[in-house]
Amino acid sequence: MGCAGADSPFSDKEGSAVQTHIFLESVLTMLNQSQVLNAIEAGSGILRLEPCWVPRSFLVPGRRLKLHPDDIYAFGGQRGGIDERWFSSTTKASNGPLTRDDEGLSYVRLEDGSKFLLKDAVEIAGDALLGSDVMSREGGWNILCKFFDNLGPIPHHMHQSDEFAKKVGQRGKPEAYYFPPQYNVVQNNFPHTFFGLEPGTTKDDVVRCLENWDKGDNGILNHSRAYRLQPGAGWQVNAGILHAPGSLVTYEPQVSSDVFAMFQSEVEGRIVDWGLLTKDVLAEYHHDLDYLVSMLDWDANVNPEFAKTNQVFPKPVRAAKEMADAGYRENWITYGTGHYSAKELTVFPKRTVTIRDNAAYGLILTQGYGTFGKHAVSAPAMIRFGQMTQDELFVTAETAKQGVAIQNLSDTDPLVLLKHFGPGNADAEPLVKKMEAKHEHDWNEKPISKTP
């Protein structure tokens, strides 16, 4: 189990659905609000999380997530290799009939070795974790964040909007990308991403690609455009936009959903099953090609200024000199949407800073070691499947607002961490308004091509 410790009943690679069900039932029965509140108090408002690993059967792992090479196929060969690590997750993975009961769900690990699901903690004591305002407005955490790491590109695919996702009981899924330099020293086979469709492409062109699904390469990339990926930069990809993510390790904040539809039938010589196009589509539409194409946000896909509209570069949180004098640098790396936001914080060697935020957040350490509040933190060199680490935490809303003291204990190396926030982060709101105004201006200046 990707989230289970070495002493878990599922540390065996083959796993057991029965054991998983019994264990989860026990956790759910035992957990109560006082236990969550005690854990928050013991951690001074900060919870330590176990690594949460997720395999994908249709991809080849890039082997840069620091997972031991002997553990890449820890879920079993039939499940595919582990190419994702999910952070602060309250979202179960949607990985077919072999998906384990807690696959994709993050566990909070206490000092005595006991654990409980972050998902259950939010349901039981969400006000204490996220704030009563967030629970009243959102009803939960409502963000999924992950690293994904592949040897080559992912097939050209899209994530359904709310309009289509709700028909199968799911949520629509916009997402954002950032390419952390610490994980991208090696860029693997294809550090480019195809986004959208070439202006002038018609819906009939895409229908023909779907008609050619069983002929090998269905030619969908002939109608798209690839962009070179830049470590230290990113993209915003709204629901309904086709994209074939390249081979950089990607930090990916997104709405808490795992819906998708593959539109490419072959990638790097591997055949993509039609079921990966229709897994989140009502059965009656599985072969309705016009319906499948209608799931695309057409104007957004054929936007002639796609990069100008969707590429994202870091923005300083405050004046660079002010931050440098205080011993740190902090940039917005995901912004412009109300669904989620993210920052990259760098604390300089031998410096201690206190950082305040307006909302709860999860974090992953990408470089260095030191302390975060009362917790020791360090970026691991290698992780065994089931092993605990010191690189992932969750910070409650109250503690974030009070501020967290962060100390870099290294004489030479920066301490670097990525922070992911859920919807409604007040600190990010000004950037949402600026991005919406920019998009409105861009689209009004140059109208989007439409299909005849």
Secondary structure, DSSP 8 states (H G I E B T S, - for coil): -TT--TTSTT-STT--HHHHHHHHHHHHHH--HHHHHHHHHHTTTEEEB--EEEEETTS-B-S-SSB-GGGTTTT-GGG-EEEEEEES--S-----TT--TTTT--EEE-TTS-EEEHHHHHHHHHHHHH-HHHHHHHSS---EEEEE-BSS---SEE---HHHHGGGT-----EEEE--GGG-SS--S--EEEES--TT--HHHHHHHHHTGGGS---GGGGSEEEE--TT-EEEE-TT--EE--SS-EEEEE-S----EE--SEETTEE--THHHHTTS-GGGTT-HHHHHHTS-HHHHT-TTHHHHHEE--EESS-HHHHHHHTEEEEEEE-SSSS-EEEEEEE-TT-EEEE--SS-EEEEEEE-EEEETTEEEE--S-B-TT---SSEEEE-HHHHHH-EEEEE--SSS-EEEEEEE-TT-GGGHHHHHHHHHHHHHHHHHS------
